[in-house]
Amino acid sequence: MAIGLIIIGDEILSGKRTDKHFPKVVELLNARGLQLSWAEYAGDDRARITNVLTRAFATDDIVFSCGGIGATPDDHTRQCAAAALNLPLVLHPEAKAKIEERIADVAREAGKAPDYNAADNAHRLKMGEFPEGASIIPNPYNKIPGFYVEHGVGGATYFVPGFPVMAWPMIEWVLDNRYSHLFQKVPRLEKAVLVFEQAESRLTPLMEALESEFPLVKVFSLPSVGDATIRRHIELGVKGEPSQVELAFAKMVGELDRLGAEYQGC
């Protein structure tokens, strides 16, 4: 089962804000022995968001979508999710109750009685309109929930706000409450060396041979032009199932010796 990430918002693509979700989601997954398989960015365009979500819903993946679930004119994610599913948007009863709790909290802090029929409060309820059949994700920051829809075989897409202070605890809630059975289930190991002054083309046959011989291992190469502190090099390594990684790494080092390549541990 793959895990994907969708990040929505013109402000990310324009550079007005720096995306913080990608590194945080990687961190949250790694802490639980899980790994991100893919990520995609989309601006605030309904057709594009709908297309991205249609593709996500066609998978068995676990997907997190950050951003665009508010009720302002530039928030389109809820509507696009409904369009991708060909379902209506409906006010979720649990979401309605949580949003009304938030309205009451804000009124109490201001020393007033809550007026649920006020225009601004009626508008807030739109944040609880999700595709029919969706379930909610609790929001510990301000009680206004996110939502999720299930698809494929065991897949689901989880929609959280773009604000990190809300999104990250909500993603943790999803992981810890719905996927704890997956934690640390696939042990992984990574081993690598820095290979100096070699062309990737010379190392490619070795990489291909390792992946062919060890099917539970992925080989990676990260070239660097070097800087004032280190010469031009390639970080060459293997990652995956621990026992095969050990065998593949030993063979990789032996082949580097045979090629007369200079390398060091990293």
RALINHU-V783730 format. One record per residue. N is the residue number from 0. RES is the residue in one letter. PHI is phi as a letter, one per 30 degrees, with the letter a starting at -180 (999 if undefined). PSI is psi in degrees with one decimal (NA if undefined). NEAR is the number of other ideal C-beta (glycine too) atoms within 8 Angstrom. Layout:
<<N:RES:PHI:PSI:NEAR> <N:RES:PHI:PSI:NEAR>>
//
This chain:
<<0:M:999:121.9:8> <1:A:d:156.4:9> <2:I:c:127.8:13> <3:G:b:163.6:15> <4:L:b:129.7:15> <5:I:c:128.5:16> <6:I:c:121.4:15> <7:I:c:133.9:14> <8:G:l:129.1:12> <9:D:e:-33.0:9> <10:E:d:-26.7:7> <11:I:d:-46.2:13> <12:L:d:-27.9:8> <13:S:d:-13.9:6> <14:G:i:2.3:6> <15:K:d:-32.9:6> <16:R:b:145.6:7> <17:T:c:130.2:5> <18:D:d:124.3:8> <19:K:c:-9.2:7> <20:H:d:-44.2:11> <21:F:e:-55.4:10> <22:P:d:-32.3:7> <23:K:d:-42.8:10> <24:V:d:-41.3:12> <25:V:e:-44.2:9> <26:E:d:-46.0:8> <27:L:d:-39.6:12> <28:L:d:-46.7:12> <29:N:e:-36.3:9> <30:A:d:-18.4:6> <31:R:c:11.9:11> <32:G:i:22.7:11> <33:L:c:167.6:11> <34:Q:b:138.4:7> <35:L:d:132.8:11> <36:S:c:-32.5:7> <37:W:a:159.9:7> <38:A:b:151.0:9> <39:E:b:142.2:9> <40:Y:c:145.5:10> <41:A:b:140.6:10> <42:G:d:-177.6:9> <43:D:d:64.9:10> <44:D:b:120.9:8> <45:R:d:-42.7:9> <46:A:d:-41.3:6> <47:R:d:-44.1:9> <48:I:d:-43.3:15> <49:T:d:-40.7:11> <50:N:d:-44.9:8> <51:V:d:-45.5:11> <52:L:d:-34.7:15> <53:T:e:-42.4:9> <54:R:d:-38.6:8> <55:A:d:-42.4:14> <56:F:d:-19.2:12> <57:A:d:0.1:7> <58:T:c:174.6:12> <59:D:c:16.5:9> <60:D:d:158.7:12> <61:I:c:119.0:11> <62:V:b:136.6:14> <63:F:c:130.0:14> <64:S:c:122.2:15> <65:C:c:122.6:12> <66:G:j:152.2:11> <67:G:i:16.6:14> <68:I:c:14.1:12> <69:G:d:-160.3:7> <70:A:b:23.8:7> <71:T:c:165.0:5> <72:P:e:-23.6:3> <73:D:c:9.0:7> <74:D:c:114.9:11> <75:H:b:-4.8:11> <76:T:d:-41.7:14> <77:R:d:-45.4:15> <78:Q:d:-38.2:9> <79:C:d:-36.4:13> <80:A:d:-43.3:15> <81:A:d:-41.4:13> <82:A:d:-41.6:9> <83:A:d:-29.8:10> <84:L:c:-7.0:9> <85:N:h:45.1:4> <86:L:b:155.8:8> <87:P:d:156.9:6> <88:L:d:131.9:10> <89:V:b:150.4:8> <90:L:d:116.1:8> <91:H:d:128.7:13> <92:P:d:-39.0:6> <93:E:d:-37.3:8> <94:A:d:-41.7:16> <95:K:e:-45.9:11> <96:A:d:-41.3:8> <97:K:d:-40.3:15> <98:I:d:-37.9:14> <99:E:d:-33.0:11> <100:E:d:-42.1:9> <101:R:d:-41.6:12> <102:I:e:-43.4:12> <103:A:d:-39.7:9> <104:D:d:-45.2:9> <105:V:d:-42.2:9> <106:A:d:-42.1:11> <107:R:d:-40.5:9> <108:E:d:-29.1:6> <109:A:c:1.3:6> <110:G:i:29.1:4> <111:K:b:165.1:7> <112:A:d:140.7:4> <113:P:d:136.1:11> <114:D:c:93.2:8> <115:Y:d:-18.1:8> <116:N:c:-3.2:5> <117:A:d:148.5:7> <118:A:e:-42.4:5> <119:D:d:-35.1:6> <120:N:d:-35.5:12> <121:A:d:-36.4:9> <122:H:d:-36.3:8> <123:R:e:-30.6:12> <124:L:d:-20.0:12> <125:K:d:-25.0:7> <126:M:d:-9.0:11> <127:G:c:8.3:13> <128:E:d:113.8:11> <129:F:b:165.3:14> <130:P:e:138.9:14> <131:E:e:130.6:9> <132:G:j:-4.0:5> <133:A:d:159.4:11> <134:S:c:159.5:6> <135:I:c:156.4:13> <136:I:c:120.5:14> <137:P:d:145.2:9> <138:N:c:104.9:14> <139:P:d:-13.1:6> <140:Y:d:-50.7:8> <141:N:b:13.6:6> <142:K:i:-10.9:11> <143:I:d:112.9:11> <144:P:d:161.2:13> <145:G:c:-167.2:12> <146:F:a:166.1:16> <147:Y:b:154.3:13> <148:V:b:142.8:13> <149:E:c:148.5:5> <150:H:a:161.9:11> <151:G:i:-150.3:9> <152:V:c:96.8:4> <153:G:i:3.7:6> <154:G:d:160.4:13> <155:A:a:148.7:11> <156:T:c:130.3:15> <157:Y:c:123.2:15> <158:F:c:120.4:12> <159:V:b:163.0:13> <160:P:d:168.8:12> <161:G:d:-17.5:8> <162:F:d:120.3:7> <163:P:e:-37.9:8> <164:V:d:-24.4:7> <165:M:c:-46.3:12> <166:A:d:-44.9:13> <167:W:d:-45.1:10> <168:P:d:-31.5:11> <169:M:d:-39.5:16> <170:I:d:-40.8:13> <171:E:d:-40.0:9> <172:W:d:-44.1:11> <173:V:d:-49.1:13> <174:L:d:-47.1:13> <175:D:d:-26.9:8> <176:N:c:-20.0:6> <177:R:c:-17.1:7> <178:Y:b:21.0:11> <179:S:d:-24.3:8> <180:H:d:-13.9:5> <181:L:c:-11.7:9> <182:F:d:133.8:9> <183:Q:h:24.8:6> <184:K:d:-25.2:6> <185:V:c:95.9:6> <186:P:d:140.3:7> <187:R:b:150.8:10> <188:L:b:146.7:10> <189:E:b:131.9:8> <190:K:b:140.1:9> <191:A:a:162.9:10> <192:V:b:161.8:13> <193:L:c:120.1:13> <194:V:c:123.3:13> <195:F:c:141.3:11> <196:E:h:40.1:6> <197:Q:b:145.8:9> <198:A:d:141.5:5> <199:E:e:-34.2:9> <200:S:d:-29.9:5> <201:R:d:-26.6:7> <202:L:c:-14.1:13> <203:T:e:-45.3:8> <204:P:e:-36.7:6> <205:L:d:-43.8:11> <206:M:d:-44.0:11> <207:E:d:-39.2:8> <208:A:d:-38.4:8> <209:L:d:-44.1:14> <210:E:d:-32.5:11> <211:S:d:-40.6:7> <212:E:d:-30.7:7> <213:F:b:88.4:13> <214:P:d:-17.9:6> <215:L:c:15.5:6> <216:V:b:140.9:14> <217:K:c:136.3:7> <218:V:c:139.3:12> <219:F:b:151.9:10> <220:S:b:129.1:11> <221:L:b:96.0:6> <222:P:d:149.9:8> <223:S:b:138.1:9> <224:V:d:-6.9:5> <225:G:i:176.3:7> <226:D:a:-159.6:5> <227:A:d:-18.3:2> <228:T:c:-14.9:3> <229:I:a:145.1:7> <230:R:d:170.2:6> <231:R:e:134.1:7> <232:H:a:169.9:12> <233:I:b:127.2:12> <234:E:d:110.4:14> <235:L:c:126.4:15> <236:G:a:177.2:12> <237:V:b:146.9:16> <238:K:b:152.1:11> <239:G:k:-142.0:11> <240:E:d:125.7:11> <241:P:e:-46.0:8> <242:S:d:-38.9:6> <243:Q:d:-33.0:12> <244:V:d:-44.4:16> <245:E:e:-44.5:10> <246:L:d:-43.3:9> <247:A:d:-38.7:14> <248:F:d:-42.4:11> <249:A:d:-41.7:8> <250:K:d:-38.7:10> <251:M:d:-45.6:14> <252:V:d:-40.5:10> <253:G:d:-40.3:8> <254:E:d:-36.2:9> <255:L:d:-39.5:13> <256:D:d:-41.6:8> <257:R:d:-35.1:6> <258:L:d:-9.2:8> <259:G:i:24.8:4> <260:A:d:144.1:9> <261:E:d:131.9:6> <262:Y:a:164.3:10> <263:Q:b:158.2:7> <264:G:d:157.6:4> <265:C:b:NA:6>>
//
